[in-house]
Amino acid sequence: MKFDDLDRSMRVYETAADYCVLPGIFMVARLDGRNFTRLTKDVCHFEAPFDERFRDLMVETTESLMNSGFRVIYAYTESDEISLLFDREEKQYGRKLRKYNSTLAAEASAKFSLLLGQVATFDCRISQLPTVNLVVDYFRWRNEDASRNALSAYCYWTQRKLGLDVRAATEKLFGLSVSQKNELLFDQGINFNDLPNWQKRGIGLYWEEFDKPSLNPSTGEMVMARRRRIKRDFDLPMKEEYSVFVESLLSR
């Protein structure tokens, strides 16, 4: 069989499961660290429940994804996950889901591993969201998940540091309401409302314009040129204010 014929016949098996996102639909990629609980606690010994060193690794990895050739409008990271909102007109790879999932997981894994100095991997999946409201709901969901997880994590690790083992700490928290968890922390001198916002709300990254002095090569004069850079927002709003914020990014 000639190579061209062989090539055509074999590529069918690679592309048979190729699904493409329809035009006009928003794509949001969510990446999760694989076995990061073991990596962060047992291997790297990051501080629990939050460690600024780990936070900075996640932020650097997120920013790297925003600069990896995709049209990312907004990126959000909390805990060991990253969410990326693509421009509605993103056409990279013909909008093939297989390519987005594999490329983004590879990019994140490579960048985080280089920063950390040892192997770490991410998986990736794509949400297809046809309306602006669903995009806003998605990021509200992740924002509120960050708050719930932060409260639970502080309660759990507070009990562990008091001497309780994994089982005892887990059982003590089972069935507690949000107000009861807040009271549990308050009894240990921790006011959840006073904790850093990045721990409770996650971190947003988005593009902003700024003026930069530049030399006009034609006239030799210094002029102000408009440039873009990524803003790291460690003080995101919550609830309805966050919904308005996300929606504003879509209208830029």
C-alpha positions as CSV (number, residue, x, y, z in Angstrom):
1,M,0.0,0.0,0.0
2,K,1.3,3.5,-0.9
3,F,2.1,5.8,2.0
4,D,-0.6,8.3,1.1
5,D,-3.3,5.6,1.1
6,L,-2.0,4.1,4.3
7,D,-1.9,7.6,5.9
8,R,-5.5,8.3,4.9
9,S,-6.8,4.9,6.2
10,M,-5.0,5.1,9.5
11,R,-5.9,8.7,10.4
12,V,-9.6,7.7,10.4
13,Y,-8.9,5.9,13.7
14,E,-7.4,9.0,15.3
15,T,-10.2,11.3,14.3
16,A,-13.2,9.1,14.6
17,A,-13.9,10.5,18.1
18,D,-13.2,14.1,17.2
19,Y,-15.9,16.4,18.6
20,C,-15.9,20.1,17.9
21,V,-17.5,22.9,19.8
22,L,-20.1,24.6,17.7
23,P,-19.5,28.3,16.7
24,G,-20.8,31.0,19.0
25,I,-20.6,28.8,22.1
26,F,-18.3,29.8,25.0
27,M,-15.7,27.3,26.1
28,V,-14.4,27.1,29.6
29,A,-11.5,24.7,30.4
30,R,-11.2,23.4,33.9
31,L,-7.9,21.9,34.9
32,D,-7.3,19.9,38.1
33,G,-4.1,18.7,39.7
34,R,-3.8,15.0,39.8
35,N,-3.0,13.5,43.2
36,F,-2.2,17.0,44.5
37,T,-3.2,16.2,48.1
38,R,-0.4,13.8,48.4
39,L,2.0,16.0,46.4
40,T,1.4,19.1,48.5
41,K,1.2,17.5,52.0
42,D,3.3,14.3,51.9
43,V,5.9,15.1,49.2
44,C,6.4,18.9,49.3
45,H,5.2,19.6,52.8
46,F,3.3,22.8,52.0
47,E,1.7,24.5,54.9
48,A,-2.0,23.6,55.5
49,P,-4.6,24.7,54.7
50,F,-3.0,27.4,52.6
51,D,0.6,28.1,51.5
52,E,1.6,31.2,49.5
53,R,4.3,29.2,47.8
54,F,1.8,26.8,46.3
55,R,-0.6,29.7,45.5
56,D,2.2,31.4,43.5
57,L,2.9,28.2,41.6
58,M,-0.7,28.0,40.6
59,V,-0.8,31.7,39.6
60,E,2.4,31.4,37.5
61,T,1.0,28.3,35.8
62,T,-2.3,30.1,35.1
63,E,-0.6,33.1,33.6
64,S,1.5,30.8,31.4
65,L,-1.6,29.2,30.0
66,M,-3.0,32.7,29.2
67,N,0.2,33.2,27.1
68,S,0.2,29.9,25.4
69,G,-1.4,30.9,22.1
70,F,-5.1,30.8,23.1
71,R,-7.5,33.8,23.3
72,V,-8.2,33.6,27.1
73,I,-10.5,36.4,28.4
74,Y,-10.4,35.4,32.0
75,A,-8.6,32.9,34.2
76,Y,-9.5,31.8,37.7
77,T,-7.6,29.6,40.1
78,E,-8.5,28.2,43.6
79,S,-6.9,25.3,45.4
80,D,-5.4,23.0,42.8
81,E,-7.7,23.9,39.9
82,I,-7.6,26.4,37.1
83,S,-10.5,27.7,34.9
84,L,-10.0,29.4,31.6
85,L,-12.6,31.3,29.7
86,F,-11.9,31.6,26.0
87,D,-13.0,34.3,23.6
88,R,-16.3,33.3,22.0
89,E,-14.6,33.4,18.6
90,E,-11.7,31.2,19.6
91,K,-10.9,29.0,16.6
92,Q,-7.7,27.3,17.6
93,Y,-7.5,23.6,16.4
94,G,-10.8,24.0,14.7
95,R,-12.4,23.9,18.2
96,K,-11.7,20.2,18.6
97,L,-12.2,19.2,22.2
98,R,-9.5,16.5,22.0
99,K,-6.9,19.0,21.1
100,Y,-7.9,21.5,23.8
101,N,-7.9,18.9,26.5
102,S,-4.6,17.3,25.7
103,T,-2.7,20.6,24.9
104,L,-3.9,22.5,28.0
105,A,-3.2,19.6,30.3
106,A,0.2,19.2,28.9
107,E,1.0,22.9,29.1
108,A,-0.1,23.1,32.7
109,S,1.7,20.0,33.7
110,A,5.0,21.0,32.1
111,K,4.9,24.6,33.5
112,F,4.0,23.5,37.1
113,S,6.6,20.7,37.0
114,L,9.3,23.1,36.0
115,L,8.4,25.6,38.7
116,L,8.1,22.9,41.4
117,G,11.2,21.0,40.4
118,Q,9.5,17.6,40.2
119,V,6.7,15.9,38.1
120,A,3.2,17.2,38.6
121,T,0.3,16.6,36.3
122,F,-3.1,18.1,35.5
123,D,-6.2,16.8,33.7
124,C,-8.6,19.0,31.7
125,R,-12.2,19.1,30.5
126,I,-14.2,21.6,28.6
127,S,-17.6,23.1,29.5
128,Q,-19.6,24.3,26.5
129,L,-21.7,27.2,27.6
130,P,-24.1,28.8,25.1
131,T,-25.1,32.0,27.0
132,V,-23.4,34.7,29.0
133,N,-25.6,33.9,32.0
134,L,-24.2,30.3,32.0
135,V,-20.7,31.6,31.9
136,V,-21.4,33.9,34.9
137,D,-23.0,31.0,36.7
138,Y,-20.0,28.8,36.1
139,F,-17.6,31.3,37.7
140,R,-20.0,32.0,40.5
141,W,-20.0,28.2,41.1
142,R,-16.2,28.0,41.4
143,N,-16.0,31.2,43.4
144,E,-18.5,29.9,46.0
145,D,-16.9,26.5,46.0
146,A,-13.6,28.2,47.0
147,S,-15.4,29.8,50.0
148,R,-16.9,26.5,51.1
149,N,-13.7,24.6,50.7
150,A,-11.7,27.3,52.6
151,L,-14.1,27.2,55.5
152,S,-13.9,23.4,55.7
153,A,-10.2,23.3,55.2
154,Y,-9.6,25.7,58.1
155,C,-11.9,23.8,60.4
156,Y,-10.2,20.5,59.5
157,W,-6.6,21.6,59.9
158,T,-7.4,23.5,63.1
159,Q,-8.6,20.3,64.6
160,R,-5.6,18.3,63.3
161,K,-3.2,20.9,64.8
162,L,-5.1,20.4,68.1
163,G,-4.0,16.8,68.0
164,L,-7.0,15.0,66.4
165,D,-6.2,12.3,63.8
166,V,-7.7,12.2,60.3
167,R,-10.8,10.2,61.3
168,A,-11.5,12.2,64.5
169,A,-11.2,15.5,62.7
170,T,-13.4,14.4,59.9
171,E,-16.1,13.0,62.2
172,K,-16.1,16.2,64.3
173,L,-16.9,18.3,61.2
174,F,-19.5,15.9,59.8
175,G,-23.0,17.5,59.5
176,L,-21.9,20.9,60.8
177,S,-23.6,24.0,59.2
178,V,-21.7,27.0,57.9
179,S,-22.5,29.0,61.0
180,Q,-21.4,26.1,63.2
181,K,-18.1,25.8,61.4
182,N,-17.6,29.6,61.8
183,E,-18.2,29.2,65.5
184,L,-15.7,26.3,65.7
185,L,-13.0,28.5,64.2
186,F,-14.0,31.5,66.4
187,D,-13.5,29.3,69.5
188,Q,-9.9,28.9,68.3
189,G,-9.4,32.7,67.8
190,I,-10.0,32.6,64.0
191,N,-12.5,34.9,62.4
192,F,-13.2,33.5,59.0
193,N,-14.2,36.9,57.6
194,D,-10.8,38.3,58.5
195,L,-8.8,35.7,56.5
196,P,-7.2,36.8,53.2
197,N,-9.7,37.1,50.3
198,W,-7.6,35.0,48.0
199,Q,-8.0,32.1,50.3
200,K,-11.8,32.5,50.4
201,R,-12.6,33.6,46.9
202,G,-9.8,32.4,44.7
203,I,-7.6,34.5,42.3
204,G,-8.6,36.1,39.0
205,L,-6.3,36.9,36.1
206,Y,-7.4,39.1,33.2
207,W,-6.0,41.5,30.7
208,E,-5.7,45.2,31.3
209,E,-4.4,48.1,29.2
210,F,-1.8,50.5,30.3
211,D,0.3,53.4,28.9
212,K,4.0,52.8,28.4
213,P,6.5,55.4,27.3
214,S,7.9,54.4,23.9
215,L,10.3,55.9,21.4
216,N,8.7,56.8,18.0
217,P,11.3,55.5,15.5
218,S,10.2,58.0,12.8
219,T,10.5,61.2,14.9
220,G,12.8,60.1,17.7
221,E,10.2,61.5,20.2
222,M,9.0,59.8,23.3
223,V,5.3,59.0,23.1
224,M,2.8,57.0,25.2
225,A,1.8,53.7,23.7
226,R,-1.1,51.5,24.8
227,R,0.0,48.0,25.9
228,R,-1.7,45.0,27.4
229,R,-0.6,43.0,30.5
230,I,-2.1,40.4,32.8
231,K,-3.6,41.7,36.1
232,R,-3.5,39.3,39.1
233,D,-6.5,40.0,41.3
234,F,-6.2,38.7,44.8
235,D,-9.3,40.6,46.0
236,L,-12.2,39.4,44.0
237,P,-15.7,40.4,44.9
238,M,-18.4,37.9,45.9
239,K,-21.9,36.9,45.0
240,E,-23.8,39.4,42.8
241,E,-20.8,41.8,42.6
242,Y,-18.7,38.9,41.3
243,S,-21.4,38.1,38.7
244,V,-21.3,41.8,37.5
245,F,-17.5,41.6,37.4
246,V,-17.4,38.5,35.2
247,E,-20.1,39.8,32.9
248,S,-18.1,43.1,32.4
249,L,-15.1,41.0,31.2
250,L,-17.3,39.6,28.4
251,S,-18.2,43.0,27.1
252,R,-14.7,44.3,26.7
